[in-house]
Amino acid sequence: MHVPIAAYLVILFVIIVAGAAQGSIGFGQNLITVPIIAVLLPEALPGTMVVVGVPLSLLMAAREHHGIDRRGVAWIALGRVPGTIAGVVVVAVVSSRLLGGLAGVATVAGVLMSLFAGPVRVGPPTASAAGVASGIMGTAAAIDGPPLALLYQHHPGHAFRPTLAVCFLLATAMSLFALALAGEITGAQLVLAAALIPGSLVGFAVSRWTTRALHGRDLRPAILALVTATGVAAIVRAVVG
């Protein structure tokens, strides 16, 4: 895989910005980076971005480990397994374009419903359901963040960020295992990931200041805006793709 220096520098800058955004709010790295990489270097996907996300999620989980909802994570992980299997089955019978569009519509609908509904209690039924939805959407359309973000949208940032980080780590482990079995991770993708990880670390370092600036503020508007943007982007890709 040949990577022009100009393309590398652009992607590295985007990785820094995305790392700062995810480190500050809790998710959004792939929303920012994947569309850019898909245009500049499509052969790098999905392996490169799956690997690049690992150090950032580890650091986020460690930085605010006291806020992790461990019980919620356990139920989400329990739901993620059958959700991932269901996603694989769905992929086999439905086109990826249609799946992306349906996932986008479901995401936007979830945002609209959350605007009129009260806070959802995170318990075994809701957490496992979010895990199932995340597994299906993540496997079938690479959109696994919205169900989890909507579930935890009313939680303070110091709980929202590390909890989602741990969920993303679990999802990444499953994705890496599946991609490796399918032979979809190449040596060139790993080399590029290693070259981009410093950018992700710089973004995380920047987020230390932005996180302090956001301390005590309601992150829900930013969370819902990012979730909506994810859904709209998926719908647009399905329509014009």
C-alpha positions in Angstrom: 0.0 0.0 0.0 1.6 3.2 -1.2 0.9 6.2 1.1 1.7 9.6 -0.4 3.3 11.9 2.1 0.6 14.6 1.6 -2.2 12.0 2.2 -0.4 10.8 5.3 -0.1 14.3 6.8 -3.7 15.1 6.1 -4.8 11.8 7.8 -2.5 12.4 10.7 -4.0 15.8 11.3 -7.5 14.4 11.1 -6.5 11.7 13.6 -5.3 14.3 16.0 -8.5 16.3 15.8 -10.6 13.1 16.1 -8.6 11.9 19.1 -9.1 15.2 20.8 -12.9 15.1 20.1 -13.3 11.5 21.3 -11.1 12.1 24.3 -13.3 15.1 25.3 -16.8 13.9 24.5 -16.4 10.1 24.6 -16.8 9.0 20.9 -16.7 10.3 17.4 -13.2 9.3 16.2 -14.5 7.1 13.4 -17.2 9.5 12.4 -14.5 12.1 11.7 -11.7 10.0 10.3 -13.3 7.2 8.3 -14.9 9.4 5.6 -11.6 11.1 5.0 -9.6 7.9 4.8 -12.3 6.3 2.6 -11.5 9.0 0.0 -7.7 9.3 0.4 -6.7 5.8 1.2 -9.7 3.3 1.1 -7.4 0.3 1.2 -6.5 1.2 4.8 -10.0 0.4 6.0 -11.2 -1.2 8.2 -8.0 -2.6 9.7 -6.0 0.5 10.2 -8.7 2.4 12.1 -9.7 -0.6 14.2 -6.0 -0.8 15.5 -5.6 3.0 15.8 -8.6 3.2 18.2 -7.1 0.8 20.7 -4.6 3.0 22.5 -7.0 5.9 22.7 -9.7 3.7 24.3 -7.2 2.3 26.7 -6.0 5.7 27.8 -9.6 7.0 28.2 -10.6 4.0 30.3 -7.6 4.4 32.5 -7.8 8.2 32.9 -11.3 8.0 34.4 -11.5 4.4 35.5 -13.3 5.4 38.7 -16.4 6.4 36.5 -16.7 3.1 34.6 -20.1 1.5 34.9 -18.8 -2.0 35.2 -22.2 -3.7 35.7 -23.5 -1.9 32.6 -20.5 -2.9 30.6 -21.0 -6.5 31.5 -24.6 -6.5 30.3 -23.6 -4.6 27.1 -20.9 -7.2 26.4 -23.4 -10.0 27.0 -25.7 -8.5 24.4 -22.9 -7.6 22.0 -22.1 -11.3 21.3 -25.6 -12.3 19.9 -25.8 -8.9 18.3 -22.6 -9.5 16.4 -23.7 -12.9 15.3 -27.0 -11.4 14.1 -25.1 -8.7 12.3 -23.1 -11.3 10.4 -26.3 -13.1 9.4 -27.9 -9.8 8.3 -24.9 -8.9 6.2 -25.2 -12.2 4.4 -28.8 -11.5 3.2 -29.0 -7.7 2.9 -26.9 -5.3 0.9 -24.4 -3.2 2.8 -25.8 0.0 1.2 -29.3 -0.8 2.5 -28.0 -1.8 5.9 -26.1 1.5 6.3 -29.3 3.5 5.4 -31.4 1.5 7.8 -28.9 2.0 10.6 -28.8 5.7 9.9 -32.6 6.0 10.0 -32.7 4.0 13.3 -30.0 6.3 14.8 -31.8 9.5 13.9 -35.1 8.0 15.1 -33.4 7.1 18.4 -32.3 10.7 18.8 -35.7 12.0 18.1 -37.3 9.6 20.7 -34.7 10.6 23.3 -35.6 14.2 23.0 -39.1 13.5 24.2 -38.4 10.7 26.6 -37.0 10.9 30.1 -33.7 9.4 31.2 -33.4 5.6 30.6 -32.3 3.6 33.6 -29.2 1.5 32.8 -30.1 -2.0 33.9 -29.8 -5.5 32.6 -32.7 -5.2 30.0 -31.6 -1.8 28.6 -27.9 -2.4 28.7 -28.1 -5.8 27.0 -30.5 -4.4 24.4 -28.0 -1.6 23.7 -25.3 -4.3 23.4 -27.4 -6.2 20.9 -28.2 -3.1 18.8 -24.5 -2.0 18.9 -23.4 -5.5 17.8 -25.9 -5.6 14.9 -25.2 -2.0 13.7 -21.5 -2.2 14.3 -21.1 -5.5 12.4 -23.5 -4.7 9.6 -22.9 -1.0 9.1 -19.8 0.0 11.2 -22.1 2.2 13.4 -21.8 0.8 16.9 -21.5 4.0 19.0 -25.0 5.5 18.8 -26.9 2.9 20.8 -24.4 3.2 23.7 -24.3 7.0 23.5 -28.1 7.2 23.7 -28.1 4.8 26.7 -25.6 6.9 28.7 -26.5 10.4 27.4 -27.8 11.6 30.7 -24.7 10.4 32.6 -21.9 12.8 33.6 -18.8 13.0 31.3 -16.5 11.3 33.8 -18.8 8.2 33.6 -19.9 8.4 30.0 -16.4 8.6 28.5 -14.7 5.7 30.3 -17.7 3.4 30.1 -18.0 3.8 26.3 -14.2 3.4 26.0 -14.3 0.0 27.7 -17.3 -1.0 25.5 -15.3 0.1 22.4 -12.3 -2.0 23.6 -14.5 -5.1 23.8 -16.0 -4.4 20.4 -12.5 -3.8 19.0 -11.3 -7.2 20.3 -14.2 -8.9 18.6 -13.6 -7.0 15.4 -9.9 -7.7 15.3 -10.6 -11.4 15.9 -13.2 -11.5 13.1 -11.1 -9.5 10.7 -8.0 -11.7 11.4 -10.0 -14.8 10.7 -11.2 -13.4 7.5 -7.7 -12.3 6.4 -8.8 -8.7 6.2 -6.0 -7.2 8.3 -2.8 -6.7 6.2 0.8 -5.9 7.3 0.5 -2.6 5.4 -2.5 -1.6 7.4 -0.7 -2.4 10.7 2.3 -0.4 9.6 0.1 2.6 8.7 -1.7 2.2 12.1 1.6 2.3 13.9 2.5 5.5 12.0 -0.9 7.1 12.9 -1.1 6.1 16.6 1.2 9.0 17.7 -1.5 11.4 16.2 -4.1 9.7 18.3 -1.9 10.1 21.4 -1.4 13.8 20.7 -5.2 14.2 20.3 -5.7 12.5 23.7 -3.1 14.8 25.3 -5.1 17.8 23.9 -8.3 16.3 25.3 -6.9 16.6 28.8 -7.3 20.3 28.6 -10.6 20.3 26.8 -12.0 17.7 29.2 -11.2 20.0 32.1 -12.9 22.9 30.3 -16.0 20.7 29.9 -16.0 19.5 33.5 -19.4 20.0 35.1 -21.1 20.9 31.8 -23.9 19.0 30.2 -22.5 16.9 27.4 -25.9 15.8 26.2 -26.3 18.4 23.4 -22.8 17.5 21.9 -23.6 13.8 22.3 -26.9 14.0 20.5 -25.3 16.2 17.8 -22.6 13.6 17.1 -25.1 10.8 17.1 -27.4 12.7 14.7 -24.4 13.4 12.4 -23.5 9.7 12.4 -27.0 8.8 11.4 -27.3 11.4 8.7 -23.9 10.5 7.3 -25.0 6.9 7.0 -28.2 7.8 5.3 -26.4 10.1 2.8 -23.8 7.3 2.0 -26.7 4.9 1.4 -28.5 7.3 -0.9 -25.5 8.6 -3.0 -23.2 5.6 -2.5 
